[in-house]
Amino acid sequence: MAEPGQSSEADALARDRADPLAPYRERFLLPVGPSGEPAIYLAGQSLGLQPRTARAALEAELDAWARLGVDGWWNLARPWFTLDDSLRQPMARIVGARASEVAILNSLTVNIHLLLASFFRPTGRRRRILVAAPLFPSDRHALTSHLAQRGLNPASDLLIVGPRSGEQTVRRDDLEGAIREHAADLALVFLDGVNFATGQFHEIERLTAAGRAAGAIVGWDLAHAAGNVELSLHDWGVDVAAWCTYKYLNGGPGSVGAMFVHDRHARDASVPRFAGWWGIDPDHRFDPEGPFVPDHGAAGWKASTPSVLALAPIAASLAIFDEVGMPALRARSVALTGYLAGLLDDLPIEVITPTDPQARGAQLSLRFEGAERVLATLAAGGVVADYRAPDLVRVAPAPLYNTYREAWRLAELLREFAAAQ
Ligand SMILES: Cc1ncc(COP(=O)(O)O)c(C=O)c1O
């Protein structure tokens, strides 16, 4: 419920003026709306905005390529040969990991495949994978393809725990209960940190502990969690995780993904993997006869040369995250999303995202009949949101660049839409 006075534009503007992180908005390029003014961009959960420094970072690599050709791999202040490694530490800070536990490589679904190839090792009865619904389509395809490839039956070996009838999000107790009930059958528990459809932020530490207590490997898809909520993957004991960098991490469309492998697996030579030269100690990469000895930690899962041009904008973006830090960013996110949720509370709109700020990130998912019409109304009002069939509109006030005034304006447009129905 909005506090008295909260629903005025003046109040929103006052909040923006008082906000110490408000200046960070200037670090990003905002798309232009139909009026010629900056759009109200609330689609950072899909594609984050371009940091102003991204272009210079990209141009610096293009210049190096032009000046140095192949020598750019070594003769630069930050040589291409170890550019991906140089980003591990800042990425590790975002997900609460040791640098050795993080690698920056490929893209998300490919990284999920690499992790499944290594860590989904069904034996005998212990062969099933437990997931939560709604499950992102690409994850479903990846998981079922691994089941099928090992001669298992996706129809019975993929255990899907969904919301109870009449509810929108999965209860933690139901996930824990299912993990306990199927403990002897589970090879893998594979969950999403923040759900793409509902915006629910799962209790990663507790669910990881439950999965591991059941004897399963526990993996997380953090596409909607990385750069959105505070994570402590190492301390929470997560086995493996993968995420993309084009959402809250603002790395650019199709930017390079990342993975986490807990240090407890780092030196386990028994873990099978799909190997390539980029995954061995760089000093031995060119050894023509040498065996495959994986580099320490997550780096050992890198197989091939990363795209230097795609890494450049990520480096620019990670520098901003390092300046702000996840605790301050999350604090602003909780305040901003809470403010928007308060305004929406007063409207006849169903918000399916949990109301508890600790159980959600920046995204609010709104359920409408005729959601496409709502989206069109918002677009005409200069709002970029997104639509998930059949009835969801997702909006995400990203704490690095969205404002209270934008949240207020969104609520006004939705109020007008509801009144016209
Ligand atoms: C939750 C989730 N998993 C997986 C993917 C697939 O990512 P990619 O296309 O980078 O493999 C996405 C993409 O948006 C996603 O949101």
The ligand as an SDF file (V2000), in Angstrom:
LIG
                    3D

 16 16  0  0  0  0  0  0  0  0999 V2000
   16.5240  -18.0810  -17.0980 C   0  0  0  0  0  0  0  0  0  0  0  0
   17.2090  -18.1650  -18.4100 C   0  0  0  0  0  0  0  0  0  0  0  0
   17.8990  -19.2850  -18.7180 N   0  0  0  0  0  0  0  0  0  0  0  0
   18.5120  -19.4250  -19.9050 C   0  0  0  0  0  0  0  0  0  0  0  0
   18.4680  -18.4230  -20.8540 C   0  0  0  0  0  0  0  0  0  0  0  0
   19.1340  -18.6360  -22.1770 C   0  0  0  0  0  0  0  0  0  0  0  0
   20.2380  -17.8210  -22.3310 O   0  0  0  0  0  0  0  0  0  0  0  0
   21.2230  -17.9390  -23.6000 P   0  0  0  0  0  0  0  0  0  0  0  0
   20.4130  -17.6490  -24.8150 O   0  0  0  0  0  0  0  0  0  0  0  0
   22.2620  -16.8900  -23.3590 O   0  0  0  0  0  0  0  0  0  0  0  0
   21.7600  -19.3120  -23.6330 O   0  0  0  0  0  0  0  0  0  0  0  0
   17.7970  -17.2290  -20.5620 C   0  0  0  0  0  0  0  0  0  0  0  0
   17.7350  -16.1360  -21.5490 C   0  0  0  0  0  0  0  0  0  0  0  0
   17.1080  -15.1270  -21.3910 O   0  0  0  0  0  0  0  0  0  0  0  0
   17.1290  -17.1120  -19.3100 C   0  0  0  0  0  0  0  0  0  0  0  0
   16.4470  -16.0090  -18.9890 O   0  0  0  0  0  0  0  0  0  0  0  0
  1  2  1  0
  2  3  1  0
  2 15  2  0
  3  4  2  0
  4  5  1  0
  5  6  1  0
  5 12  2  0
  6  7  1  0
  7  8  1  0
  8  9  2  0
  8 10  1  0
  8 11  1  0
 12 13  1  0
 12 15  1  0
 13 14  2  0
 15 16  1  0
M  END
$$$$
